[in-house]
Amino acid sequence: MTTPTAPLIGRGRTRGIETLSLDSPGTRNALSAALVAALAAALTECGEDPGVRAVVLTHTGSTFSAGADLRDPPSPQALTGLLRQVVALPKPVLARVTGHVRAGGLGLLAACDIAVASHRATFAFTEVRIGVAPAVISLPLLPRTDPRALARHYLTGERFDTAEAVRTGLLTAAGDDADAVLEPMLDGLRRSAPEALAATKGLLTAKVLETFDRDAAGLTALSARLFASAQAREGMTAFLERRDAEWVL
């Protein structure tokens, strides 16, 4: 007898707000091919459902997302498609973070219209430390965040906190309780006309979507090339073996 596969995306709805939870805590909600596909399917359903006013994207466990699953990574095209889908969805998407966010998870965060976190959250662009670059996730990040701060965090892979994430534009707001921060925002969305919300989101995301249309093919190709490189193989192996990569001085 086959054991049913546990769903990778938890779902719930309260007064028109659909909550989608990344639900693979055993992998720290790493963006596997399966998780990316499951989230894309759930978002499609939300976008088509007139009963959904907005989507809250959150997580189970202590990590929102650890980035790409190195054992079962999505294709660069699939990740690009997911990020664009979040940006283009005709409903506001709000990220609710109460844990850590790394690498590709930060692209997912940046694709959301509003992002809030509790002060327990930490952030880091760790790609350079495993021999790749934050290529695809730059599509929503570059238009929405402070370029000087992004240069530091992209190039060094340093960990930073919610205060820095708010200052740079990665987060909308942070507080001791993420739900308390979200509450007035959700109340505002429930009071807003659905067609007006969709039109207003379109105004806000037009420049981001232009970036996707202009740069997605090149950044997707760059990501694929880097992930196939010798340095990436060494970096990923070192990460999985919990040792320094050969280039560490």
CYANA upper distance limits for C-alpha pairs under 8 A (distance plus 0.5 A):
  7 PRO  CA     23 ASP  CA      7.87
  8 LEU  CA     22 LEU  CA      6.82
  8 LEU  CA     23 ASP  CA      5.40
  8 LEU  CA     24 SER  CA      6.29
  8 LEU  CA     34 ALA  CA      8.42
  8 LEU  CA     35 LEU  CA      6.37
  8 LEU  CA     38 ALA  CA      7.23
  9 ILE  CA     20 LEU  CA      6.72
  9 ILE  CA     21 SER  CA      5.83
  9 ILE  CA     22 LEU  CA      5.57
  9 ILE  CA     23 ASP  CA      5.75
  9 ILE  CA     24 SER  CA      8.50
  9 ILE  CA     35 LEU  CA      7.98
  9 ILE  CA     38 ALA  CA      7.12
  9 ILE  CA     39 LEU  CA      6.93
  9 ILE  CA     42 ALA  CA      8.33
 10 GLY  CA     19 THR  CA      8.28
 10 GLY  CA     20 LEU  CA      6.10
 10 GLY  CA     21 SER  CA      5.21
 10 GLY  CA     22 LEU  CA      7.10
 10 GLY  CA     23 ASP  CA      6.55
 11 ARG  CA     18 GLU  CA      7.59
 11 ARG  CA     19 THR  CA      6.07
 11 ARG  CA     20 LEU  CA      5.39
 11 ARG  CA     21 SER  CA      6.88
 12 GLY  CA     18 GLU  CA      6.31
 12 GLY  CA     19 THR  CA      5.70
 12 GLY  CA     20 LEU  CA      7.46
 13 ARG  CA     17 ILE  CA      5.97
 13 ARG  CA     18 GLU  CA      4.91
 13 ARG  CA     19 THR  CA      6.50
 14 THR  CA     18 GLU  CA      7.23
 15 ARG  CA    190 ARG  CA      8.33
 16 GLY  CA     51 GLY  CA      6.37
 16 GLY  CA     52 VAL  CA      5.33
 16 GLY  CA     53 ARG  CA      5.60
 16 GLY  CA     54 ALA  CA      7.40
 16 GLY  CA    190 ARG  CA      7.84
 17 ILE  CA     52 VAL  CA      6.46
 17 ILE  CA     53 ARG  CA      6.31
 17 ILE  CA     54 ALA  CA      5.64
 17 ILE  CA     55 VAL  CA      6.25
 17 ILE  CA     56 VAL  CA      7.47
 17 ILE  CA    186 LEU  CA      8.28
 18 GLU  CA     46 CYS  CA      7.99
 18 GLU  CA     52 VAL  CA      6.68
 18 GLU  CA     53 ARG  CA      8.24
 18 GLU  CA     54 ALA  CA      6.85
 18 GLU  CA     55 VAL  CA      5.33
 18 GLU  CA     56 VAL  CA      6.66
 19 THR  CA     55 VAL  CA      6.27
 19 THR  CA     56 VAL  CA      5.16
 19 THR  CA     57 LEU  CA      6.50
 19 THR  CA     58 THR  CA      7.71
 20 LEU  CA     42 ALA  CA      8.25
 20 LEU  CA     55 VAL  CA      7.62
 20 LEU  CA     56 VAL  CA      6.63
 20 LEU  CA     57 LEU  CA      5.49
 20 LEU  CA     58 THR  CA      6.71
 20 LEU  CA     59 HIS  CA      8.35
 21 SER  CA     57 LEU  CA      6.41
 21 SER  CA     58 THR  CA      5.19
 21 SER  CA     59 HIS  CA      4.98
 21 SER  CA     60 THR  CA      6.99
 22 LEU  CA     29 ASN  CA      6.59
 22 LEU  CA     35 LEU  CA      8.39
 22 LEU  CA     39 LEU  CA      8.45
 22 LEU  CA     57 LEU  CA      8.14
 22 LEU  CA     58 THR  CA      6.76
 22 LEU  CA     59 HIS  CA      4.97
 22 LEU  CA     60 THR  CA      6.78
 22 LEU  CA     64 PHE  CA      7.82
 22 LEU  CA     65 SER  CA      8.44
 23 ASP  CA     29 ASN  CA      6.98
 23 ASP  CA     59 HIS  CA      6.60
 23 ASP  CA     60 THR  CA      5.90
 23 ASP  CA     61 GLY  CA      8.43
 24 SER  CA     28 ARG  CA      6.84
 24 SER  CA     29 ASN  CA      5.22
 24 SER  CA     30 ALA  CA      8.02
 24 SER  CA     60 THR  CA      7.83
 25 PRO  CA     29 ASN  CA      5.86
 25 PRO  CA     60 THR  CA      6.65
 25 PRO  CA     61 GLY  CA      5.70
 25 PRO  CA     62 SER  CA      8.17
 25 PRO  CA     63 THR  CA      7.92
 27 THR  CA     69 ASP  CA      8.34
 28 ARG  CA     61 GLY  CA      7.76
 28 ARG  CA     62 SER  CA      8.01
 28 ARG  CA     63 THR  CA      5.97
 28 ARG  CA     64 PHE  CA      7.79
 28 ARG  CA     65 SER  CA      6.43
 28 ARG  CA     66 ALA  CA      6.20
 29 ASN  CA     59 HIS  CA      8.17
 29 ASN  CA     63 THR  CA      7.25
 29 ASN  CA     64 PHE  CA      6.94
 29 ASN  CA     65 SER  CA      5.19
 29 ASN  CA     66 ALA  CA      6.72
 29 ASN  CA     67 GLY  CA      8.36
 30 ALA  CA     35 LEU  CA      8.49
 30 ALA  CA     65 SER  CA      5.83
 30 ALA  CA     66 ALA  CA      5.44
 30 ALA  CA     67 GLY  CA      5.69
 30 ALA  CA     68 ALA  CA      5.95
 30 ALA  CA     69 ASP  CA      5.32
 30 ALA  CA    105 GLY  CA      8.41
 31 LEU  CA     35 LEU  CA      6.43
 31 LEU  CA     36 VAL  CA      6.54
 31 LEU  CA     65 SER  CA      7.57
 31 LEU  CA     66 ALA  CA      7.99
 31 LEU  CA     67 GLY  CA      6.16
 31 LEU  CA     68 ALA  CA      5.01
 31 LEU  CA     69 ASP  CA      5.64
 31 LEU  CA     73 PRO  CA      7.27
 31 LEU  CA     74 PRO  CA      7.48
 31 LEU  CA    104 GLY  CA      7.98
 31 LEU  CA    105 GLY  CA      8.08
 32 SER  CA     36 VAL  CA      6.63
 32 SER  CA     68 ALA  CA      6.78
 32 SER  CA     69 ASP  CA      5.32
 32 SER  CA     70 LEU  CA      8.44
 32 SER  CA     71 ARG  CA      8.43
 32 SER  CA     72 ASP  CA      5.72
 32 SER  CA     73 PRO  CA      5.40
 32 SER  CA     74 PRO  CA      5.99
 33 ALA  CA     37 ALA  CA      6.73
 33 ALA  CA     72 ASP  CA      6.62
 33 ALA  CA     73 PRO  CA      5.98
 33 ALA  CA     74 PRO  CA      4.43
 33 ALA  CA     75 SER  CA      7.67
 33 ALA  CA     78 ALA  CA      8.37
 34 ALA  CA     38 ALA  CA      6.61
 34 ALA  CA     74 PRO  CA      8.19
 35 LEU  CA     39 LEU  CA      6.57
 36 VAL  CA     40 ALA  CA      6.61
 36 VAL  CA     74 PRO  CA      7.45
 36 VAL  CA     78 ALA  CA      7.82
 36 VAL  CA     79 LEU  CA      7.49
 36 VAL  CA     82 LEU  CA      7.48
 37 ALA  CA     41 ALA  CA      6.72
 37 ALA  CA     78 ALA  CA      8.31
 38 ALA  CA     42 ALA  CA      6.79
 39 LEU  CA     43 LEU  CA      6.63
 39 LEU  CA     82 LEU  CA      8.45
 40 ALA  CA     44 THR  CA      6.70
 40 ALA  CA     82 LEU  CA      6.42
 40 ALA  CA     85 GLN  CA      7.99
 41 ALA  CA     45 GLU  CA      6.96
 42 ALA  CA     46 CYS  CA      6.81
 43 LEU  CA     47 GLY  CA      6.58
 43 LEU  CA     85 GLN  CA      8.28
 43 LEU  CA     86 VAL  CA      8.08
 43 LEU  CA     89 LEU  CA      8.25
 44 THR  CA     48 GLU  CA      6.88
 45 GLU  CA     49 ASP  CA      6.63
 46 CYS  CA     52 VAL  CA      6.66
 46 CYS  CA     55 VAL  CA      7.98
 47 GLY  CA     52 VAL  CA      8.09
 47 GLY  CA     89 LEU  CA      6.51
 47 GLY  CA     90 PRO  CA      6.61
 47 GLY  CA     91 LYS  CA      6.92
 52 VAL  CA     91 LYS  CA      8.30
 53 ARG  CA     91 LYS  CA      6.87
 53 ARG  CA     92 PRO  CA      8.14
 53 ARG  CA    189 LEU  CA      7.71
 53 ARG  CA    190 ARG  CA      7.41
 53 ARG  CA    194 PRO  CA      7.05
 54 ALA  CA     91 LYS  CA      5.72
 54 ALA  CA     92 PRO  CA      5.49
 54 ALA  CA     93 VAL  CA      6.50
 54 ALA  CA     94 LEU  CA      8.22
 54 ALA  CA    189 LEU  CA      7.77
 55 VAL  CA     91 LYS  CA      7.50
 55 VAL  CA     92 PRO  CA      6.78
 55 VAL  CA     93 VAL  CA      5.23
 55 VAL  CA     94 LEU  CA      6.65
 56 VAL  CA     93 VAL  CA      6.31
 56 VAL  CA     94 LEU  CA      5.22
 56 VAL  CA     95 ALA  CA      6.24
 56 VAL  CA     96 ARG  CA      7.15
 57 LEU  CA     93 VAL  CA      7.47
 57 LEU  CA     94 LEU  CA      6.49
 57 LEU  CA     95 ALA  CA      5.25
 57 LEU  CA     96 ARG  CA      6.53
 58 THR  CA     64 PHE  CA      7.32
 58 THR  CA     95 ALA  CA      6.48
 58 THR  CA     96 ARG  CA      5.40
 58 THR  CA     97 VAL  CA      6.55
 59 HIS  CA     63 THR  CA      7.74
 59 HIS  CA     64 PHE  CA      5.75
 59 HIS  CA     65 SER  CA      8.44
 59 HIS  CA     96 ARG  CA      8.36
 59 HIS  CA     97 VAL  CA      7.73
 60 THR  CA     64 PHE  CA      7.85
 61 GLY  CA     99 GLY  CA      8.18
 62 SER  CA     98 THR  CA      7.61
 62 SER  CA     99 GLY  CA      5.27
 62 SER  CA    100 HIS  CA      7.08
 63 THR  CA     98 THR  CA      8.08
 63 THR  CA     99 GLY  CA      5.10
 63 THR  CA    100 HIS  CA      4.98
 63 THR  CA    101 VAL  CA      6.74
 64 PHE  CA     97 VAL  CA      6.62
 64 PHE  CA     98 THR  CA      7.69
 64 PHE  CA     99 GLY  CA      6.14
 64 PHE  CA    100 HIS  CA      6.18
 64 PHE  CA    101 VAL  CA      5.95
 64 PHE  CA    105 GLY  CA      7.65
 65 SER  CA    100 HIS  CA      7.47
 65 SER  CA    101 VAL  CA      5.74
 65 SER  CA    102 ARG  CA      6.80
 65 SER  CA    104 GLY  CA      8.15
 65 SER  CA    105 GLY  CA      5.33
 66 ALA  CA    100 HIS  CA      7.97
 66 ALA  CA    101 VAL  CA      6.34
 66 ALA  CA    102 ARG  CA      5.25
 66 ALA  CA    103 ALA  CA      7.15
 66 ALA  CA    104 GLY  CA      7.74
 66 ALA  CA    105 GLY  CA      6.59
 67 GLY  CA    101 VAL  CA      8.05
 67 GLY  CA    102 ARG  CA      5.89
 67 GLY  CA    103 ALA  CA      5.25
 67 GLY  CA    104 GLY  CA      4.49
 67 GLY  CA    105 GLY  CA      5.18
 67 GLY  CA    106 LEU  CA      8.14
 68 ALA  CA     73 PRO  CA      6.19
 68 ALA  CA     74 PRO  CA      7.79
 68 ALA  CA    103 ALA  CA      7.92
 68 ALA  CA    104 GLY  CA      6.25
 68 ALA  CA    105 GLY  CA      8.19
 69 ASP  CA     73 PRO  CA      5.30
 69 ASP  CA     74 PRO  CA      8.17
 70 LEU  CA    236 MET  CA      7.61
 74 PRO  CA     78 ALA  CA      6.55
 74 PRO  CA     79 LEU  CA      6.85
 75 SER  CA     79 LEU  CA      6.95
 75 SER  CA    224 ALA  CA      8.49
 76 PRO  CA     80 THR  CA      6.55
 76 PRO  CA    136 VAL  CA      7.57
 76 PRO  CA    220 THR  CA      5.96
 76 PRO  CA    221 ALA  CA      8.39
 76 PRO  CA    223 SER  CA      7.07
 76 PRO  CA    224 ALA  CA      6.95
 77 GLN  CA     81 GLY  CA      6.54
 77 GLN  CA    220 THR  CA      6.86
 78 ALA  CA     82 LEU  CA      6.72
 79 LEU  CA     83 LEU  CA      6.77
 79 LEU  CA    136 VAL  CA      7.98
 80 THR  CA     84 ARG  CA      6.68
 80 THR  CA    136 VAL  CA      6.65
 80 THR  CA    137 ILE  CA      8.17
 80 THR  CA    216 ALA  CA      7.64
 80 THR  CA    220 THR  CA      7.82
 81 GLY  CA     85 GLN  CA      6.52
 82 LEU  CA     86 VAL  CA      6.91
 83 LEU  CA     87 VAL  CA      6.96
 83 LEU  CA    107 GLY  CA      7.73
 83 LEU  CA    108 LEU  CA      6.68
 83 LEU  CA    111 ALA  CA      6.34
 83 LEU  CA    137 ILE  CA      8.28
 83 LEU  CA    140 PRO  CA      8.03
 84 ARG  CA     88 ALA  CA      6.47
 84 ARG  CA    111 ALA  CA      7.95
 84 ARG  CA    209 LEU  CA      7.79
 84 ARG  CA    212 PHE  CA      7.64
 85 GLN  CA     89 LEU  CA      6.17
 86 VAL  CA     93 VAL  CA      7.45
 86 VAL  CA    111 ALA  CA      6.43
 86 VAL  CA    112 CYS  CA      6.79
 87 VAL  CA    111 ALA  CA      5.93
 87 VAL  CA    112 CYS  CA      6.92
 87 VAL  CA    113 ASP  CA      7.78
 87 VAL  CA    205 THR  CA      7.09
 87 VAL  CA    208 VAL  CA      8.19
 87 VAL  CA    209 LEU  CA      7.82
 88 ALA  CA    202 GLY  CA      8.18
 88 ALA  CA    205 THR  CA      7.84
 88 ALA  CA    209 LEU  CA      7.93
 89 LEU  CA     93 VAL  CA      8.35
 90 PRO  CA    198 ALA  CA      5.56
 90 PRO  CA    201 LYS  CA      7.80
 90 PRO  CA    202 GLY  CA      8.29
 91 LYS  CA    197 LEU  CA      7.61
 91 LYS  CA    198 ALA  CA      6.44
 91 LYS  CA    201 LYS  CA      8.11
 92 PRO  CA    112 CYS  CA      8.24
 92 PRO  CA    113 ASP  CA      6.61
 92 PRO  CA    114 ILE  CA      8.41
 92 PRO  CA    197 LEU  CA      7.96
 92 PRO  CA    198 ALA  CA      8.12
 92 PRO  CA    201 LYS  CA      7.36
 93 VAL  CA    112 CYS  CA      5.70
 93 VAL  CA    113 ASP  CA      5.97
 93 VAL  CA    114 ILE  CA      7.20
 94 LEU  CA    112 CYS  CA      6.12
 94 LEU  CA    113 ASP  CA      6.39
 94 LEU  CA    114 ILE  CA      5.19
 94 LEU  CA    115 ALA  CA      6.02
 94 LEU  CA    116 VAL  CA      8.15
 95 ALA  CA    109 LEU  CA      6.77
 95 ALA  CA    112 CYS  CA      6.68
 95 ALA  CA    114 ILE  CA      6.79
 95 ALA  CA    115 ALA  CA      4.97
 95 ALA  CA    116 VAL  CA      6.56
 95 ALA  CA    117 ALA  CA      8.45
 96 ARG  CA    115 ALA  CA      6.79
 96 ARG  CA    116 VAL  CA      5.81
 96 ARG  CA    117 ALA  CA      6.28
 96 ARG  CA    178 ALA  CA      7.12
 96 ARG  CA    179 ASP  CA      8.29
 96 ARG  CA    182 LEU  CA      8.34
 97 VAL  CA    115 ALA  CA      8.28
 97 VAL  CA    116 VAL  CA      6.76
 97 VAL  CA    117 ALA  CA      4.93
 97 VAL  CA    118 SER  CA      6.97
 97 VAL  CA    121 ALA  CA      7.28
 97 VAL  CA    178 ALA  CA      7.58
 98 THR  CA    117 ALA  CA      6.15
 98 THR  CA    118 SER  CA      5.63
 98 THR  CA    119 HIS  CA      8.10
 98 THR  CA    120 ARG  CA      6.65
 98 THR  CA    121 ALA  CA      6.05
 98 THR  CA    178 ALA  CA      7.34
 99 GLY  CA    117 ALA  CA      8.49
 99 GLY  CA    118 SER  CA      8.18
 99 GLY  CA    120 ARG  CA      6.44
 99 GLY  CA    121 ALA  CA      4.86
 99 GLY  CA    122 THR  CA      7.27
100 HIS  CA    120 ARG  CA      8.28
100 HIS  CA    121 ALA  CA      5.42
100 HIS  CA    122 THR  CA      5.29
100 HIS  CA    123 PHE  CA      6.54
101 VAL  CA    105 GLY  CA      6.11
101 VAL  CA    106 LEU  CA      6.64
101 VAL  CA    121 ALA  CA      7.77
101 VAL  CA    122 THR  CA      6.71
101 VAL  CA    123 PHE  CA      5.42
101 VAL  CA    124 ALA  CA      7.29
102 ARG  CA    106 LEU  CA      6.52
102 ARG  CA    123 PHE  CA      6.17
102 ARG  CA    124 ALA  CA      5.53
102 ARG  CA    125 PHE  CA      6.34
102 ARG  CA    126 THR  CA      7.14
103 ALA  CA    107 GLY  CA      7.85
103 ALA  CA    124 ALA  CA      6.84
103 ALA  CA    125 PHE  CA      5.03
103 ALA  CA    126 THR  CA      5.94
103 ALA  CA    127 GLU  CA      6.59
103 ALA  CA    134 PRO  CA      7.60
104 GLY  CA    108 LEU  CA      7.26
104 GLY  CA    125 PHE  CA      8.48
104 GLY  CA    134 PRO  CA      7.96
104 GLY  CA    137 ILE  CA      6.83
105 GLY  CA    109 LEU  CA      6.83
106 LEU  CA    110 ALA  CA      6.59
106 LEU  CA    123 PHE  CA      8.17
106 LEU  CA    125 PHE  CA      8.09
106 LEU  CA    137 ILE  CA      7.89
107 GLY  CA    111 ALA  CA      6.66
107 GLY  CA    136 VAL  CA      8.43
107 GLY  CA    137 ILE  CA      4.90
107 GLY  CA    138 SER  CA      7.53
107 GLY  CA    140 PRO  CA      7.09
107 GLY  CA    141 LEU  CA      6.98
108 LEU  CA    112 CYS  CA      7.29
108 LEU  CA    137 ILE  CA      8.09
109 LEU  CA    115 ALA  CA      7.11
109 LEU  CA    170 LEU  CA      8.01
110 ALA  CA    115 ALA  CA      8.18
110 ALA  CA    140 PRO  CA      6.19
110 ALA  CA    141 LEU  CA      6.09
110 ALA  CA    144 ARG  CA      7.86
110 ALA  CA    170 LEU  CA      6.62
110 ALA  CA    171 LEU  CA      8.47
111 ALA  CA    140 PRO  CA      5.85
111 ALA  CA    141 LEU  CA      8.01
113 ASP  CA    201 LYS  CA      8.48
114 ILE  CA    171 LEU  CA      7.85
114 ILE  CA    172 THR  CA      6.34
115 ALA  CA    170 LEU  CA      7.98
115 ALA  CA    171 LEU  CA      5.47
115 ALA  CA    172 THR  CA      5.64
115 ALA  CA    173 ALA  CA      7.41
116 VAL  CA    171 LEU  CA      6.27
116 VAL  CA    172 THR  CA      6.20
116 VAL  CA    173 ALA  CA      5.50
116 VAL  CA    174 ALA  CA      5.87
116 VAL  CA    178 ALA  CA      6.87
116 VAL  CA    181 VAL  CA      7.53
116 VAL  CA    182 LEU  CA      7.49
117 ALA  CA    121 ALA  CA      6.91
117 ALA  CA    162 THR  CA      7.68
117 ALA  CA    171 LEU  CA      7.89
117 ALA  CA    173 ALA  CA      7.34
117 ALA  CA    174 ALA  CA      5.30
117 ALA  CA    175 GLY  CA      7.19
117 ALA  CA    177 ASP  CA      8.37
117 ALA  CA    178 ALA  CA      5.74
118 SER  CA    162 THR  CA      8.17
118 SER  CA    174 ALA  CA      5.98
118 SER  CA    175 GLY  CA      5.53
118 SER  CA    176 ASP  CA      5.65
118 SER  CA    177 ASP  CA      5.90
118 SER  CA    178 ALA  CA      5.23
119 HIS  CA    161 ASP  CA      8.06
119 HIS  CA    162 THR  CA      6.44
119 HIS  CA    174 ALA  CA      6.92
119 HIS  CA    175 GLY  CA      6.23
119 HIS  CA    176 ASP  CA      5.99
119 HIS  CA    177 ASP  CA      8.33
120 ARG  CA    176 ASP  CA      8.35
121 ALA  CA    161 ASP  CA      7.22
121 ALA  CA    162 THR  CA      6.96
122 THR  CA    159 ARG  CA      7.19
122 THR  CA    160 PHE  CA      6.34
122 THR  CA    161 ASP  CA      5.42
122 THR  CA    162 THR  CA      7.07
123 PHE  CA    159 ARG  CA      6.01
123 PHE  CA    160 PHE  CA      5.80
123 PHE  CA    161 ASP  CA      6.82
123 PHE  CA    162 THR  CA      8.38
123 PHE  CA    165 ALA  CA      8.27
124 ALA  CA    153 HIS  CA      7.54
124 ALA  CA    157 GLY  CA      6.26
124 ALA  CA    158 GLU  CA      6.31
124 ALA  CA    159 ARG  CA      5.08
124 ALA  CA    160 PHE  CA      6.85
125 PHE  CA    134 PRO  CA      7.86
125 PHE  CA    153 HIS  CA      6.72
125 PHE  CA    154 TYR  CA      6.14
125 PHE  CA    157 GLY  CA      5.42
125 PHE  CA    158 GLU  CA      7.67
125 PHE  CA    159 ARG  CA      8.23
126 THR  CA    130 ILE  CA      7.62
126 THR  CA    154 TYR  CA      8.22
126 THR  CA    157 GLY  CA      5.17
126 THR  CA    158 GLU  CA      8.10
127 GLU  CA    131 GLY  CA      7.00
127 GLU  CA    132 VAL  CA      5.69
127 GLU  CA    133 ALA  CA      5.71
127 GLU  CA    134 PRO  CA      6.48
127 GLU  CA    154 TYR  CA      8.39
127 GLU  CA    157 GLY  CA      7.68
128 VAL  CA    132 VAL  CA      5.76
128 VAL  CA    133 ALA  CA      6.08
128 VAL  CA    134 PRO  CA      8.36
128 VAL  CA    154 TYR  CA      7.97
128 VAL  CA    155 LEU  CA      7.33
128 VAL  CA    156 THR  CA      7.97
128 VAL  CA    157 GLY  CA      7.18
129 ARG  CA    157 GLY  CA      7.30
129 ARG  CA    235 GLY  CA      7.38
130 ILE  CA    231 GLN  CA      8.13
130 ILE  CA    232 ALA  CA      6.37
130 ILE  CA    234 GLU  CA      8.03
130 ILE  CA    235 GLY  CA      4.40
130 ILE  CA    236 MET  CA      6.07
130 ILE  CA    238 ALA  CA      8.37
130 ILE  CA    239 PHE  CA      7.55
130 ILE  CA    245 ALA  CA      8.09
131 GLY  CA    226 LEU  CA      7.98
131 GLY  CA    227 PHE  CA      8.42
131 GLY  CA    231 GLN  CA      5.69
131 GLY  CA    232 ALA  CA      4.87
131 GLY  CA    233 ARG  CA      8.33
131 GLY  CA    234 GLU  CA      8.14
131 GLY  CA    235 GLY  CA      5.88
131 GLY  CA    236 MET  CA      8.25
132 VAL  CA    223 SER  CA      7.93
132 VAL  CA    226 LEU  CA      5.93
132 VAL  CA    227 PHE  CA      6.73
132 VAL  CA    231 GLN  CA      8.36
132 VAL  CA    232 ALA  CA      6.43
133 ALA  CA    223 SER  CA      7.57
133 ALA  CA    226 LEU  CA      7.85
134 PRO  CA    138 SER  CA      6.70
134 PRO  CA    154 TYR  CA      7.77
134 PRO  CA    223 SER  CA      8.37
135 ALA  CA    139 LEU  CA      8.21
135 ALA  CA    219 LEU  CA      5.89
135 ALA  CA    220 THR  CA      7.63
135 ALA  CA    222 LEU  CA      7.29
135 ALA  CA    223 SER  CA      6.20
136 VAL  CA    216 ALA  CA      7.64
136 VAL  CA    219 LEU  CA      6.00
136 VAL  CA    220 THR  CA      6.36
136 VAL  CA    223 SER  CA      7.18
137 ILE  CA    141 LEU  CA      6.86
138 SER  CA    142 LEU  CA      5.84
139 LEU  CA    143 PRO  CA      7.92
139 LEU  CA    208 VAL  CA      7.80
139 LEU  CA    211 THR  CA      6.71
139 LEU  CA    212 PHE  CA      6.32
139 LEU  CA    215 ASP  CA      7.88
139 LEU  CA    216 ALA  CA      7.56
140 PRO  CA    144 ARG  CA      7.12
140 PRO  CA    208 VAL  CA      6.64
140 PRO  CA    211 THR  CA      8.38
140 PRO  CA    212 PHE  CA      8.38
141 LEU  CA    145 THR  CA      6.42
141 LEU  CA    170 LEU  CA      8.27
142 LEU  CA    146 ASP  CA      8.39
142 LEU  CA    147 PRO  CA      7.59
143 PRO  CA    207 LYS  CA      8.00
143 PRO  CA    208 VAL  CA      6.64
143 PRO  CA    211 THR  CA      8.24
144 ARG  CA    169 GLY  CA      6.93
144 ARG  CA    170 LEU  CA      7.80
145 THR  CA    149 ALA  CA      8.48
145 THR  CA    150 LEU  CA      7.45
145 THR  CA    168 THR  CA      5.98
145 THR  CA    169 GLY  CA      5.26
145 THR  CA    170 LEU  CA      6.44
146 ASP  CA    150 LEU  CA      6.56
146 ASP  CA    168 THR  CA      5.47
146 ASP  CA    169 GLY  CA      6.97
147 PRO  CA    151 ALA  CA      6.56
148 ARG  CA    152 ARG  CA      7.10
149 ALA  CA    153 HIS  CA      6.86
149 ALA  CA    168 THR  CA      6.86
150 LEU  CA    154 TYR  CA      6.27
150 LEU  CA    168 THR  CA      8.16
151 ALA  CA    155 LEU  CA      6.48
152 ARG  CA    156 THR  CA      6.54
153 HIS  CA    157 GLY  CA      5.93
153 HIS  CA    158 GLU  CA      6.42
153 HIS  CA    159 ARG  CA      8.42
160 PHE  CA    164 GLU  CA      6.87
160 PHE  CA    165 ALA  CA      7.77
161 ASP  CA    165 ALA  CA      6.78
162 THR  CA    166 VAL  CA      6.55
162 THR  CA    171 LEU  CA      8.04
162 THR  CA    174 ALA  CA      6.92
163 ALA  CA    167 ARG  CA      6.70
163 ALA  CA    174 ALA  CA      8.09
164 GLU  CA    168 THR  CA      6.62
165 ALA  CA    169 GLY  CA      6.77
165 ALA  CA    170 LEU  CA      5.56
165 ALA  CA    171 LEU  CA      5.89
166 VAL  CA    170 LEU  CA      6.40
166 VAL  CA    171 LEU  CA      5.06
166 VAL  CA    172 THR  CA      6.43
166 VAL  CA    173 ALA  CA      6.51
166 VAL  CA    174 ALA  CA      7.76
167 ARG  CA    171 LEU  CA      8.39
173 ALA  CA    181 VAL  CA      7.70
174 ALA  CA    178 ALA  CA      7.25
174 ALA  CA    181 VAL  CA      7.29
175 GLY  CA    180 ALA  CA      8.38
175 GLY  CA    181 VAL  CA      6.88
177 ASP  CA    181 VAL  CA      7.03
178 ALA  CA    182 LEU  CA      6.72
179 ASP  CA    183 GLU  CA      6.49
180 ALA  CA    184 PRO  CA      8.31
181 VAL  CA    185 MET  CA      8.22
182 LEU  CA    186 LEU  CA      6.68
183 GLU  CA    187 ASP  CA      6.73
184 PRO  CA    188 GLY  CA      6.68
185 MET  CA    189 LEU  CA      6.85
186 LEU  CA    190 ARG  CA      6.69
187 ASP  CA    191 ARG  CA      6.90
188 GLY  CA    192 SER  CA      6.89
189 LEU  CA    197 LEU  CA      8.49
192 SER  CA    196 ALA  CA      7.72
192 SER  CA    197 LEU  CA      7.10
193 ALA  CA    197 LEU  CA      6.63
194 PRO  CA    198 ALA  CA      6.82
195 GLU  CA    199 ALA  CA      6.73
196 ALA  CA    200 THR  CA      6.50
197 LEU  CA    201 LYS  CA      6.52
198 ALA  CA    202 GLY  CA      6.72
199 ALA  CA    203 LEU  CA      7.03
200 THR  CA    204 LEU  CA      7.00
201 LYS  CA    205 THR  CA      6.62
202 GLY  CA    206 ALA  CA      6.39
205 THR  CA    209 LEU  CA      6.65
206 ALA  CA    210 GLU  CA      6.76
207 LYS  CA    211 THR  CA      6.92
208 VAL  CA    212 PHE  CA      7.05
209 LEU  CA    213 ASP  CA      6.69
210 GLU  CA    214 ARG  CA      6.57
211 THR  CA    215 ASP  CA      6.24
211 THR  CA    216 ALA  CA      7.95
212 PHE  CA    216 ALA  CA      5.44
215 ASP  CA    219 LEU  CA      6.68
216 ALA  CA    220 THR  CA      6.36
217 ALA  CA    221 ALA  CA      6.73
218 GLY  CA    222 LEU  CA      6.70
219 LEU  CA    223 SER  CA      6.60
220 THR  CA    224 ALA  CA      6.78
221 ALA  CA    225 ARG  CA      6.67
222 LEU  CA    226 LEU  CA      6.66
223 SER  CA    227 PHE  CA      6.59
224 ALA  CA    228 ALA  CA      6.81
225 ARG  CA    229 SER  CA      6.93
226 LEU  CA    232 ALA  CA      7.10
227 PHE  CA    232 ALA  CA      6.05
227 PHE  CA    233 ARG  CA      8.02
228 ALA  CA    232 ALA  CA      7.21
228 ALA  CA    233 ARG  CA      7.77
229 SER  CA    233 ARG  CA      6.95
230 ALA  CA    234 GLU  CA      6.79
231 GLN  CA    235 GLY  CA      6.49
232 ALA  CA    236 MET  CA      6.41
233 ARG  CA    237 THR  CA      6.51
234 GLU  CA    238 ALA  CA      6.51
234 GLU  CA    245 ALA  CA      7.01
234 GLU  CA    246 GLU  CA      7.94
235 GLY  CA    239 PHE  CA      6.62
235 GLY  CA    245 ALA  CA      6.04
236 MET  CA    240 LEU  CA      6.66
237 THR  CA    241 GLU  CA      6.52
238 ALA  CA    242 ARG  CA      6.35
238 ALA  CA    243 ARG  CA      5.59
238 ALA  CA    244 ASP  CA      6.43
238 ALA  CA    245 ALA  CA      5.75
239 PHE  CA    243 ARG  CA      6.79
239 PHE  CA    244 ASP  CA      7.95
239 PHE  CA    245 ALA  CA      8.14
244 ASP  CA    248 VAL  CA      6.79
